[in-house]
Amino acid sequence: MDFRMEHDSMGEVKVPADRYWGAQTQRSFENFQIGIEKIPMEVIRAFAVLKKAAAIANHRLGKLDKKRSQVIAQVCDEILAGKLDGHFPLAVWQTGSGTQSNMNVNEVIANRGNEISGEKLLHPNDHVNMSQSSNDTFPTAMHIAAAVSIEDELLPGIDLLTDTFGRLMEENEGIIKTGRTHLQDATPITFSQEISGWKNMLEKSREMLELSLRGLYELGLGGTAVGTGLNAPKGFDREVADAVAELTGKMFVTAGNKFHSLTSKDELVFAHGALKALAANMMKIANDIRWLSSGPRCGLGEIFIPENEPGSSIMPGKVNPTQCESVTMVAVQVMANDVAVGMAASQGNFELNVFMPVCIYNFLQSVRLLSDSLRSFNNHCVVGIRPNKEKMEENLHRSLMLVTCLNPHIGYENAAATAKKAYKENISLKEACVKLGFLDGEQFDKIFKPEQMV
């Protein structure tokens, strides 16, 4: 491998000749050979947005000349287009402030910019990092990455599945089935009502996520090292936040208190709480669907779901609810990530949180997993759900809890006695009620109408 020499304040370092990063990136790359988890590309893209915004703001405020501003912006556009993905190699398990990843982006922009311009035009600290510190850029990149990924990836996934449930509600209107509580038979419900519960879970989760975006829109950029804004020109924080908003089309604003922005990650904890709530809802929905589709002969068997692949290497013809299982595993991972995000956020010592890379790594993994699983679950399972009307009707009329409709006419205790006799003797509720002398057959038929119980 060919190398070139790069230098920083600590001296010279050998760097692969075909990489745009510099000395500080190389030192981190060599010193933190830990795990396989890399700084997510969503964070790198967010850095590209904020570096471009900072160049625009610095130029508007008379700090950076037009030529340098334009070259920085050009390289940032290449990063956003995915053209330089191979130049960001650093591990999550680095400094807790993310300083080396900030410098990784600075160095790549400077070296690529110098290559484009054909001269030593950019310095990673003096020009690309102008008016900034790692301590305010990394928290800002976290918020940009979190907000953009939720808005652009997760919310559309929620909407997709919500729309499918809406369609299923319309298609299955009027189908009556037995309800269940405690995994035991309960009073009747329509299949549309059951689906409406799933649909509203997604709608509630969406509302929670939208609420959390308000905090994520606040950017700490301009606080520099400890929140005071040292070495940043007056008005830089507002100018750079406006530029980020222009570049992303999102409602980003400068944070009112930069001391809070640098040390606290409570907005990310709040937002991840909404992610956990969505995961909990998806766990429930997926479990309901796999219970209802269980069988095909020895389970509930009230719905049919698509058969996507063989389910067993030994049992011929077996097909399993694999999409449901995938969703539930994702839910478990998101719930586990919530612990990591919360623990990381608690480590704000004095003027800086020093658990930021692990915090945003887990946050973005949750968003990514939920986004992907929502689409997969929708496209490979939910769109193909069909009711097994015959089985629903059979289960409905075998349910002993239909006896509840007799309560106003024969009383709770007599109704309970009717249900117990029917169960013990394996006879119908009507037969049991008549045998016990509570009602005659004609009276029973007049009262016993499951379709009026929903």
Buried (B, 14 or more C-beta within 10 A) or exposed (E): EEEEEBEBEEEEBEBBEEBBBBBBBBBBBEEBEEEEBBBBBBBBBBBBBBBBBBBBBBBBBEBBEEEBBBBBBBBBEBBBEEEBEEBBBBBBBBBBBBBBBBBBBBBBBBBBBBEBBEEEBBBBBEBBBBBBBBBBBBBBBBBBBBBBBBBEBBBEBBBBBBEBBBEBBEBBEEBBBBBBEEEEBBBBBBBBBBBBBBBEBBEBBBEBBEEBBBBBBBBBBBBBBBBEBEEBBEEBBEBBBBBBBEBBEBEBBBBEEBBBBBBBBEBBBBBBBBBBBBBBBBBBBBBBBBBBBBBBEEEBBBBBBBEBEEEEEEEEEEBBBBBBEBBBBBBEBBBEBBEBBBBBBEBBEEBBBBBBBBBBBBBBBBBBBBBBBBBBBBBBBBBBBEBBBEBBBBBBEEBBBBBBBBEEBBEEEBBBBBBEBBEEEEEBBBBBBBEBEBBEEEBBEEBBEBEEBB
